[in-house]
């Protein structure tokens, strides 16, 4: 019987183990990737500074609705950070 591995992974806290949901695991993984280190095409230092000023520091904080609302970020520039969040 196949069981989803994501729900059986645990985070150890001392001697107690706490189950971590798949969405929590994804968030913890994406928090490791800072946008300024991603090397996204068409996203230069100025765009990164704007994203940082809007609170977008890691791949975990990339949300289309948030980025599309930033003045100067059209569909093309919005897609680049979303690629980072998808792991592309």
C-alpha positions as CSV (number, residue, x, y, z in Angstrom):
1,X,0.0,0.0,0.0
2,X,1.5,3.4,-1.0
3,X,1.4,6.0,1.6
4,X,2.1,9.7,1.0
5,X,5.6,10.3,2.3
6,X,4.9,14.0,2.9
7,X,2.6,13.3,5.8
8,X,4.9,10.9,7.5
9,X,8.0,13.1,7.7
10,X,8.6,14.6,11.0
11,X,10.5,17.4,12.7
12,X,12.2,16.3,15.9
13,X,12.1,18.6,18.9
14,X,14.1,17.0,21.6
15,X,12.7,13.6,22.2
16,X,9.3,14.5,20.7
17,X,8.5,14.2,17.0
18,X,5.8,16.4,15.5
19,X,4.2,15.6,12.1
20,X,4.7,18.2,9.4
21,X,2.1,18.7,6.7
22,X,3.0,18.8,3.1
23,X,2.2,22.6,2.9
24,X,4.4,23.3,5.9
25,X,7.3,21.3,4.3
26,X,6.9,23.2,1.1
27,X,7.0,26.5,3.0
28,X,10.1,25.5,4.9
29,X,11.8,24.5,1.7
30,X,10.9,27.7,-0.2
31,X,12.1,29.8,2.8
32,X,15.6,28.7,2.0
33,X,15.7,30.5,-1.4
34,X,16.3,34.2,-1.2
35,X,15.2,36.1,-4.3
36,X,18.5,38.1,-4.6
37,X,20.4,34.8,-5.0
38,X,18.0,33.2,-7.5
39,X,19.5,34.7,-10.7
40,X,16.1,35.2,-12.3
41,X,16.3,36.5,-15.9
42,X,14.9,40.0,-16.4
43,X,15.0,40.6,-12.7
44,X,17.8,43.0,-11.9
45,X,19.0,44.7,-8.7
46,X,16.3,47.5,-9.0
47,X,13.5,44.9,-9.3
48,X,14.9,42.9,-6.4
49,X,15.0,46.0,-4.3
50,X,11.4,46.7,-5.1
51,X,10.4,43.2,-4.2
52,X,12.3,43.3,-0.9
53,X,10.6,46.6,-0.1
54,X,7.3,44.9,-0.5
55,X,8.3,42.1,1.9
56,X,9.1,39.5,-0.8
57,X,12.5,38.1,0.4
58,X,12.2,34.4,-0.2
59,X,10.5,32.1,-2.7
60,X,8.0,31.3,0.1
61,X,6.7,34.9,0.0
62,X,6.0,35.0,-3.7
63,X,2.3,35.3,-4.4
64,X,1.0,36.4,-7.8
65,X,-1.6,38.7,-6.4
66,X,1.0,40.5,-4.3
67,X,3.5,40.9,-7.1
68,X,1.0,41.9,-9.8
69,X,-0.1,44.8,-7.5
70,X,3.4,46.2,-7.4
71,X,3.7,49.2,-9.8
72,X,5.9,48.3,-12.7
73,X,5.5,44.6,-12.4
74,X,3.4,43.4,-15.4
75,X,2.7,39.8,-16.3
76,X,6.2,39.1,-17.6
77,X,8.0,40.3,-14.5
78,X,5.4,38.6,-12.3
79,X,6.1,35.2,-13.9
80,X,9.8,35.2,-13.2
81,X,9.6,35.2,-9.4
82,X,6.7,32.7,-9.6
83,X,9.1,30.3,-11.4
84,X,11.4,30.5,-8.4
85,X,8.4,29.5,-6.1
86,X,7.6,26.6,-8.4
87,X,11.2,25.4,-8.3
88,X,11.7,26.1,-12.1
